[in-house]
Amino acid sequence: MAEDNLDLNSGTEAPLRLRMGEISTVGLKVSNDRIYEEMKKELRWPSVVTTYKQMGYDATIAAAIELFEMMIARVDWQVVPPMDATPEQVKKAKFVEQCKDDMEHTWMEFIQEITSFLTYGFSVHEKVYRRRLIEAGSKYSDGLIGWKRIPVRSQDTIEKFLFSDDGRDVIGVQQDLSASYDLTRFRNVLSTTNKIEIPRKKFLLFRTNPKRNNPEGNSPLKKVYFAWKYRTLIEEQEAIGISRDMVGMPVE
């Protein structure tokens, strides 16, 4: 933790006037809270969700994603205080370690849900808290605020990210449950539009390659989309040819 006091002198000369805040912007292409960084319409959110699901059935792609998920799952996650830590820092590290193992789901289940960002480019997890009391389901009874769970919000329910007026900051995410099979389960939280807005401070956002601070990240599957698409078309044509004993040319 950076707590060193540099003890610098401010000097006697008056500092030059400068603007402390931002003047320009990253340049992320956003219109009406929709991100248009991708040129191809079929690779824009949310229509790309169907594409990623189809690509996930490919044997080569599925094996690669499984490999990364397995490597991440094998990591030994620990909360370690800094070297020469003060007693207070040691207590804080121990508290976080306790919270990690005091949720309704295991830490490893949480990590496995996070790895969905390898397919979709991002993963949204809502932060749910509780007071640490035995009667509230906690292992402890010190009355401190801990984690109850950090559940994923399925990518195919995420309609869009919400941006500030100047377009610089993500202020929330909008979840659309209109395609859910049983909307009566969510009747207590849904509006008339079947949509829920989650403020930024209420969720964790995990991304792959957050270029231009894009909240959607950049899914690795984008890089192999065209190779997968044309190979799939060729395989379909070959299958048709085999079924016809390679006689003639298939036409549409």
NUMAR-6108 format. One record per residue (C-alpha): residue in three letters; x, y, z. Coordinates in steps of 0.001 Angstrom, whole numbers, padded with zeros to 6 digits, always signed. Layout:
# residues N
ALAXYZ;...
This chain:
# residues 252
MET+000000+000000+000000;ALA+001376+003416-001001;GLU+001536+005296+002293;ASP+005068+006750+002090;ASN+005251+010471+002864;LEU+007652+012040+000366;ASP+007905+015238+002429;LEU+008319+017423-000664;ASN+008503+021202-000366;SER+006043+023202-002431;GLY+008620+025900-003249;THR+008295+029660-003170;GLU+007241+030331-006767;ALA+003583+030505-007658;PRO+002575+027466-009773;LEU+001392+027905-013320;ARG-002351+027839-013782;LEU-003485+024535-015223;ARG-006719+022719-015689;MET-006847+019709-013390;GLY-009756+017884-015042;GLU-010163+016276-018449;ILE-010544+018414-021569;SER-010773+015778-024275;THR-012270+012293-024326;VAL-011137+008759-025130;GLY-013238+008717-028293;LEU-015372+005642-027674;LYS-018153+005674-030281;VAL-021323+005897-028184;SER-024771+006994-029317;ASN-027863+006735-027113;ASP-025856+004503-024746;ARG-025107+002133-027629;ILE-021486+001352-028493;TYR-020599+001385-032207;GLU-016901+000535-032114;GLU-017415-002588-034202;MET-017848-002093-037957;LYS-019727-005340-038538;LYS-023317-005236-037332;GLU-023309-008951-036486;LEU-020463-008303-034014;ARG-022208-005466-032162;TRP-023851-005896-028816;PRO-026426-007295-028127;SER-026948-009144-031451;VAL-023469-010678-031151;VAL-024606-012800-028177;THR-026191-015336-030526;THR-023007-015429-032610;TYR-020823-016113-029575;LYS-023140-018904-028431;GLN-022909-020566-031839;MET-019130-020210-031877;GLY-018971-021777-028429;TYR-020168-025080-029910;ASP-017136-025251-032193;ALA-014789-027985-030964;THR-011589-025959-031407;ILE-012968-022785-029822;ALA-014587-024683-026956;ALA-011327-026488-026194;ALA-009358-023221-026111;ILE-011850-021554-023766;GLU-011934-024623-021513;LEU-008145-024506-021279;PHE-008127-020897-020086;GLU-010946-021562-017624;MET-009070-024551-016209;MET-005852-022529-015811;ILE-007699-019756-013948;ALA-009547-022271-011762;ARG-006262-023839-010631;VAL-004992-020572-009131;ASP-004678-020535-005341;TRP-006460-017325-004332;GLN-005174-015764-001113;VAL-005379-012363+000564;VAL-001860-011489+001707;PRO-000998-008295+003652;PRO+001924-006186+002381;MET+005429-006689+003692;ASP+006087-004915+006989;ALA+002331-004602+007394;THR+000922-002838+010410;PRO-001375-004772+012784;GLU-004314-002884+011284;GLN-003379-003973+007748;VAL-003037-007583+008887;LYS-006528-007421+010397;LYS-007954-005986+007167;ALA-006339-008729+005073;LYS-007738-011384+007413;PHE-011181-009779+007229;VAL-011201-009884+003404;GLU-010043-013508+003511;GLN-012930-014314+005853;CYS-015424-012537+003582;LYS-014095-014520+000616;ASP-015001-017786+002319;ASP-018225-016605+003970;MET-020514-016301+000950;GLU-023536-018401+000003;HIS-021543-019699-002951;THR-017889-020674-002981;TRP-015115-018386-004194;MET-014299-020868-006953;GLU-017883-020757-008245;PHE-017534-016982-008423;ILE-014276-017291-010393;GLN-015828-019800-012789;GLU-018673-017374-013516;ILE-016173-014591-014168;THR-014475-016662-016897;SER-017542-016119-019105;PHE-015843-012853-020096;LEU-013503-015013-022211;THR-016482-015695-024462;TYR-018485-012488-024294;GLY-015746-009938-023560;PHE-017161-008863-020201;SER-018886-010204-017111;VAL-021145-008223-014760;HIS-021505-009291-011114;GLU-023803-007560-008646;LYS-022433-006951-005156;VAL-024769-008256-002444;TYR-023910-007566+001213;ARG-025126-008710+004608;ARG-024331-008073+008236;ARG-022119-010820+009604;LEU-024463-012518+012034;ILE-025125-016196+012607;GLU-028866-015701+012171;ALA-028179-014008+008794;GLY-026357-017100+007551;SER-022802-015929+008241;LYS-020115-017967+009965;TYR-019351-014986+012203;SER-021323-012823+014618;ASP-019266-009626+014826;GLY-021907-007462+013140;LEU-019537-006254+010407;ILE-020689-005857+006798;GLY-019506-008728+004587;TRP-020310-010292+001232;LYS-023435-012394+000913;ARG-022858-013293-002721;ILE-021506-011790-005948;PRO-023848-013287-008566;VAL-023338-012977-012307;ARG-025821-011113-014462;SER-026117-013258-017579;GLN-024699-011550-020656;ASP-027737-012339-022790;THR-029847-010231-020390;ILE-027534-007195-020575;GLU-029094-004786-023047;LYS-026649-001889-022774;PHE-024317+000099-020549;LEU-025411+003512-019315;PHE-023058+006473-019699;SER-022739+009881-018060;ASP-023892+012961-019982;ASP-020367+013696-021213;GLY-019888+010069-022309;ARG-016717+009566-020253;ASP-017930+007312-017464;VAL-020112+004230-017157;ILE-022801+004999-014591;GLY-024724+001755-014779;VAL-025956-001169-016808;GLN-029438-002015-018061;GLN-030699-005571-017753;ASP-033576-006682-019974;LEU-035570-009653-018685;SER-038296-009572-021329;ALA-036948-012812-022840;SER-037032-014671-019525;TYR-039277-017715-019399;ASP-040801-016914-016020;LEU-041189-013171-015511;THR-043440-013712-012483;ARG-040304-014584-010498;PHE-039073-011010-010983;ARG-042365-009125-010626;ASN-041212-007414-007410;VAL-038224-005756-009095;LEU-039382-005242-012684;SER-040814-002089-014184;THR-043458-002009-016896;THR-040683-002374-019474;ASN-039242-005527-017849;LYS-035906-003740-017455;ILE-033670-003150-014440;GLU-030977-000484-014139;ILE-028024-001412-011923;PRO-025893+001579-010794;ARG-022128+001344-011320;LYS-021297+001227-007613;LYS-023478-001887-007254;PHE-021631-004222-009639;LEU-018172-005480-010557;LEU-017142-005412-014221;PHE-014574-007853-015601;ARG-013332-007342-019175;THR-010860-008718-021678;ASN-008677-006114-023367;PRO-010534-002949-022242;LYS-009356-000943-025271;ARG-010635+002658-025255;ASN-012185+001863-021876;ASN-014947-000044-023647;PRO-017196-001590-020957;GLU-018085-004391-023369;GLY-014438-005414-023546;ASN-013158-007168-026645;SER-014013-010830-026847;PRO-011214-013068-028188;LEU-013857-014649-030423;LYS-014018-011479-032522;LYS-010559-012203-033890;VAL-011567-015634-035152;TYR-015116-014826-036263;PHE-014454-014649-040006;ALA-012244-017752-040013;TRP-014968-019625-038100;LYS-017718-018299-040385;TYR-016091-019276-043682;ARG-014885-022613-042354;THR-018422-023382-041205;LEU-019798-022529-044634;ILE-017212-024739-046340;GLU-017951-027625-043978;GLU-021668-027320-044727;GLN-020993-027391-048466;GLU-018738-030423-048049;ALA-021413-032214-046017;ILE-023990-031509-048728;GLY-021560-032759-051368;ILE-020864-035982-049478;SER-024584-036655-049040;ARG-024977-036265-052840;ASP-021900-038318-053612;MET-020156-035170-054900;VAL-022439-034990-057954;GLY-023221-031503-059249;MET-022850-028147-057526;PRO-025232-027017-054770;VAL-027147-023864-055631;GLU-029469-021672-053592;
